[in-house]
Amino acid sequence: MSRHFDAIIIGTGQAGPSLAARFAAAGMTVAIIERSKFGGTCVNTGCIPTKTLVASAYAAHVARRGAEYGFVGNGDVRVDMKRVKARKDEVSGRSSKAVEEWLRGLKNCTVIQGHARFQSSHTVVVNDEVLQADKVFINVGGRASVPAMPGIHEAPFLTNSSMMDIGFLPEHLVIVGGSYVGLEFAQMYRRFGSEVTIVEKGPRLIGREDEDVSDAVREILEMEGIRIRTDAKCISLAKRDSRIAVGMECDEGPPEVVGTHVLLAVGRTPNTNDLGLDRAGVATDQRGYIIVDDQLQTNVPGIWALGDCNGRGAFTHTSYNDYEIVADNLLDSNHRRVSDRIQAYALFTDPPLGRCGMTDAEIRKSRRPVLATKLPMSGVSRAVEKGETQGFIKISVDAETKHILGAAILGTGGDEVIHVLLDVMYAKAPYTVVQRAMHIHPTVAEYLPTALSKLEPVA
């Protein structure tokens, strides 16, 4: 005996609940399945809890700088990690509960908790119950990658998920991986009071960014006392009594760093290995990501893949955009495509990095005529007033079309201000629209016209 629905959605991460709500409102019967906590990575182990922790770390950092702002506290600033964790748990838990209550309150929507596995292309089994639907949407997210490095099975380590469970301050946190996740944890735990060392196998931090961005971020982190080891080859782990040694081969520096705790932040793996995708005939690539077309359809008619599991974006906002593409195409007969979206993301260190469009390397590769500008945040009055002058604004435009090609804003408010440029890029409007706009004073955004007035040809 099986139950039939118009749609089955596997996973309640960012794309799933909104898709269920749209379908249910359209009169479709929907089954949405969740094997763990409602809300997926963003709500439980990603954006919401980590940015809550970042906020606590920022508050401690500013408090330590009190004398610069004209006030004096009573002694050293000390962080109560149990209270920091409790605040994080409350914010994250509230969001997860809201997602669950929303779904359970939807008319035409059935919530099922359990692990879903395909029995065939349109049949899914959960808790021995057989479900069928003409349309199936896979939204199962991803998890931290654990590389097969020497010692990985002997020495304890943390991931971005297990970091959410600790309510104490590591004495010395060694972070393997100098990319976005690793850098956010590095700065927040340094500000909480830990000694922090980053070990990165590449020649520089956040290797996908332009070198000037990478160098500036490194300088910011090192100024706060974070030690950074790059070009670290043959990374390994080993227990040393109550501590953990991270071994490496480097041209400079000692061959190992010994810490009290190790965080692995070396990438993500899609949660697709135990879904029975072979029985459904759904194709994946070598890394396990589900292969989809420009409208997020898999190779099997009637099955779509959304969110981190399709390899077409590793962010909450790309997952939500996946939902919008699928829902609009199916319900409103639109023809939205993944390739229509512009790359945009942020690194939530302090100051944050807001990025959109092409990097300098990508622009050079395109061989198009380019105008570029770069303005230090020390020249932005709002940054000076806040005492946060690290970083810069840089923008590149096509010299012929005047369209913005890419931008990086590393500085206070950079994660918000970048959207001014992103929206103009989506509008396919020339940069002169921003250059001639009257912005509010005193803000960081008001300096975008100033920066754009200083565009110069790039040789």
N, C-alpha and C positions, 0 to 999 in steps of 0.2 A: 504494500500500500504506500503510495507516495502522495505528497502534496504538491500542487501546481501553482506557480506564481507567474505573473507577467515578467517579473525581474527578480534575480537573485544578486545581491551585492555582498561580496566577501570582504569584510574589513570595515571598521568605523573610523579610519583615519580621515584626514581633511576632506577628501573627495566624496567619501561614501555617504555620510549623513545628508549632505546637501542634495546629492543625487537621489537618495531615497525620498526626501521631502518633495522634490520636483515631480518625481514619478507618481508619488501618492496623491499629490494635489491634482495631477492630471487624470486621476481615476484608476491608475494601474495598481494591481496588487504587488506588494514588494516584500521580500524576505531579506533582512540584513543580518549578517552573521558576525559575531565578535568572539574571538577565543580568549581574549585577555581584558585589559582595561579599555573602556570606551574613549575614543578620541585619538588613538594611535600615538605615533612618536611625538608629534608636536605638543600634544596636551600632556603627555605623561613623562617623557624622558628627553624631549627636545626643546623647542622654542620657549614654551611657557615656563617650565621650571628653570631652565638655564637663564633666561632673561630676568626672572625673579631673583636668582642668585647674583646675577650681574648687578642688579639694582642695589642689593645689600652691599656688595663689594664696593660699588661706587660711593655709597653713603659713607662707608668706613674711610675710603680714600680722601674724600672731601673733608671729613672730620679731622683727619690727621693734618690737613693743610689749613686748619682754622686760623693760625696766626697770619697767613697770607691774606685772609679775608677780614681780619680785624677782630677775631674773638679767640678766647683761650679756654680750652676744656679743662676738666679736672684730671690731670694725669694722662697716661697713655690710653689710646683707643684700643680696646680689646673686643674681639668678636666672640659672641656666644653662638657656637655653631649649632647647638640644639635649637636655639630660637630662630636662627637663619633657616635651618631645615624645616622647622615647623611652619614658618611663613611660606616657604616654597611649597610645602605639602598642601597647605590650605588653598593657595592660589591654584595649583595644579589640580587638586582634588575637586575643587568647585567647578572647574572647567569640564573635567571628565564626567562629573555627575550631571552637569547641564546637558551634555551631549546625550547621555543615556536617557534622561527624562524627556528630552525633546523627541528622540526616536520612539520611545514607548508611548508617547502621546499622539503620535501621528496616525490619523485614520488611514486604513488600507496598508499599514506597515506592520509586519511581524518581526519582532526582535528575537533572535535565537543565539544563545551563548554556547559555544563549543568550537571544535576544530573542524573546518570544512575541508573535504577532499572530493575531487571529481571522481565520479564513477564512469561517466561518459561525457561527451561534449556539452550536454545540457542537463545532466543529472549530477547533483551534489549530495553527499552524505554527511550529516552532522549528528553526532550522538546516536548513531544507528537509525536516524530518521532520513528518509529519502525525499529530496526536494527536486523539483523539475521546473525549468523555465526556458522560454525561447531566447531570453536575453540574460547573459551572465556577465557581471562586472567584477573583475579582480582588482582589489584595492588593499593589498596585504602589506605594503610598506617594506621596510628593511631593518637591519640591525647592524651593530658594530662588527666590522671585520676583525677576525683574529688570525693574523698571519702565522704560517708554520715556521716560526723562528726558533732557533735552538733554545731549549730551556722553557718553552712556553707551557709545557705540561708539568713542570716542577715548581715554578715560581708563581705565587699569586699575583693577579693583576686586576685592574679595574677597567671598565668601559664607560662610555657616556651614560649607559643605563644604570650600572651598579653604583656610579658616583652619586646617583640620586638617593641612595639609601644610607649614605654615611652622614653621621651627625657629630663628627669630630674633626679636628684639624690635623691633617697629616703633617708630620714634622718636616719631611722633605719629599715633595711630590715630583717624581720624574715622569715627564710626559713624552711618550714615543709618538712622534708625529707633529710636524710644525705647520699644520694647515688650519682651517677655520675652527674646527671643534677644539683642537688642541690649544690654540692661542687664547680662545675665550676662557677655557678652564685655567690656563696658566696665569692670566692676569687676575682672574677673580680669586684664585687661591693664594696668590702672592699678596693680594690686598687683604685677604682674611688673616694672613700672618704666616703662611707656609714658606719654607724655602722651596724654590721651584727651578727645575732644570728641564729644558726642552731638547730632545734629541731628534734631529731631522736627517733623513738619509739624503735628501737633495742638497744642492749647493746653497739654497736660500729658503727662507720661510715663504709660505703661500706662493709656491712656485708658478701658479697659473697667472699671478698678477704681474704687472710691469715691475721692472727692477727698482725703480724709484719708490714705488709703493711698498714693495717688500722691504727695502732698506729702511724706509721711514718707520714702518711698523716694528722692525727689529730694534731700532734706536729707542723707540718709545718703551718697549718692553724691558730693554736692558737698563734704561734709566730708573726703572722701578725695582731693579735688583734681580731680574730673571736671567739665569744663565742659559746660554743658547749654544748648542753644538750642532753644526751643519756638516754636510758631506760625511755623515756617519754610515759606514758600510758594515755589513755583516753584523747587524744588531742582534744581541742575544740577551737572555735573562738567566739569572742564577740566584739561588737563595744564599744569603750570608747571615746566618743566625736569624735574628729577627728582622733583618733588612734584605733588600733586593738589589743586586748589582745588574746594571744595564751595560753590557759590553758592546764595544764597537771598534771599528778600525777607522781612524781619522789621521789626516796629515798633521793635524795640530791637536794638542791636548792629551790628557791621560786616556788610556784604553777602556776605562769604565767609569761609570757614575753610580755611586751607592746611595740609595734613598730608602725611605721607610715604606713608600707606596709607589706603584707604577700605574699610570693610566695609558692604555693603548688607544690612540686616536689616529688610526691609519686607514680610514675609509669605511665604506658601508657595503653590506651584502644584502641582496633582495631576499625576502622571506618566501621563496618560491620552490624550495627543495622538497617540501612535504605536502604539496597540494594535489598530487596525482595529476599533474599537467600532462604527463605522457598518456594517461588514459583518455584525456580530452583531446589529445593531439595538438596542444598549444606549444608552439615553438619558442625556445629561449636561446639567448646567445651563450657564449662560452662562460660568462660570469653569472649566468642564471637570470639575467633580466629578460622579461617577456618582450618579444619582438612585436612592435606595433607599427601601423602606418601613420600617416599624417593626421588621421582622425581618431587615432588610438584604438583601432580595431586590430585584433590579433589575426593570425593566419586562419583561424576557425570562424566561420560566419556566426554571428550572434554572440561572440565573446569579445569583450573589451578589457583593457588593462589600464588602470589609472594610478597616478601617484608614483612613489619611489620605485615600485617594482617594475616599471616599464623602462627605466634608464633614460627617460627624456627630461629629467630634472630631478633635483634632490632637495627640493625646498617645499615648504608648506604652500607658498604662493603658486608654484608650478602645479602642485597637486590640485589646488582649488581651481586653477585655470583648466586643468584636465576635465574636472567636473563640468565647468561651463561649456567647454567645447562639445563634450558628449551630449549633455542635456539639450543644448541649443540645436545641435544637429538632428537629434532624434525627435524632439518635441516641436521644434519650430522650423524644421526643414532648412536650417542654415547650412552653411558650408565652411564652418570655422576649422582652422588647421593649427596644429602645433607650430608649424614653421612661421606662422604669422606673429608669434610673440618675440619680444626683444629680450635678450639676456639681461637680467637684473637681479641683484642680490646685495646682501650687506654682511660685513664682518662686525660683530657686536663687541669689539673691544672698546676701550675708552682712550682716545676718541674713536668713534665708529668709522668704518669705511663703507660708503655707498658706491655701488658700481652699476653702470648700465652700458649696454652696447659692446663695442669692440675694444680690445686692449690695443696698446701701441704696436705690439708684435703682429696682431691680426691686421691692423691697418697697414703696416709696412708690407705685409704679405700681399695685400690687395693691390698694391702699386698705384693707388689713386692719388691725385694731388690733394694735399692736406694742409689745413691751417690748424694751429694748435695754440693753446694758452695755458699758463700755469700761474696760479696766484697763491702765495703762502698764507696760511691762516693767521699768521702774525700781522697781516695787513687787513684783516677783517675786524672791524670795530666790535662787533658782537662777541667774537672770540676773545678779544682783549678784555672786554668788560667782565666776562665770565672767568678770566684767568685760565683759559683753555686754548692756547695758541698753537698746539702741535698740529702738523699736517699741512695739507694744501688742497686747492681745487684745481683740477686740470680737465680741459675739454678739447676734443678734436672734432673738426667739421670737414666735410667734403668741400674743397675749394671751388668746385664747379656748381654743385647743386645747393650749397649752403646748408645741407642737412647735417645734423649732429650725428657723428659716427660713434662716439663713445665718450664716457666721462668717469672720473673717479674723484670722489670727495672724501678725503681722509681728514676728518676734523669734527668739531662739535656740531651736532645736528646733521652730519653728512648722510646718515641713513634716512633722513626725512627730506632734506633739500634735493637729493638726487632725483626725486619724483618730478620736480619742475622740468628737468631736462627729459626725463623718460616720457612724460606725457606729450611733450612737443615732438619727440621722435615718433610716437604712435600716431600723432596727427599728421606726420610727414610734412611738417611746417619748417621753414628755414630758421636758422638760429637767430635771425634778426627779430623774430617775434619775441624772444626772451630779452634780447639786447635792448629793445625799445620799450619793454614793459616797465611800468612803475611798480616797484616792490615796496613793501613796508619797511620802514626804518625803526629801530635797529634790528636787523635780522642777518643771518648768514646768506639767505637767498637773495638779498638785495645786492650782493656782490657778484651774482652771476652776470648781470649786464656789464659790470665793470670788467670782469674777466674776459667776457666775449668781445669787449671793445679793444682788447690787446691781442687779438689773434694775429699770428705771424706764420708765414709759409714754413713748412718743414722740409728740410733738405733731403 
